């Protein structure tokens, strides 16, 4: 019984850790990212002017976090168009 409890607790801890690790990127936060896209699926970027408006509405530390995430090769590959536009906006 104790072994089953321990294994269950370990599995839960591992799942929680994985969920937390997966949500560390600002680029994967729909609440932060949706203003930059025209569609709910977040596939089509807004115009450069509208993107800049949304970019400037972000707090400076949020913009820094996005720039940092775009510097990560894996995240940049997954969010290439967004990161290219964010790079134009600067930090």
Buried (B, 14 or more C-beta within 10 A) or exposed (E): EEEEEEEEEEEEEEEEEEEEEEEEBBBBBEEBBEBBBEEEEBEEBBEEEBBBEBBEEBEEEBBEBBBEBBEBEEBBEBBEEBBEBBEEBEE
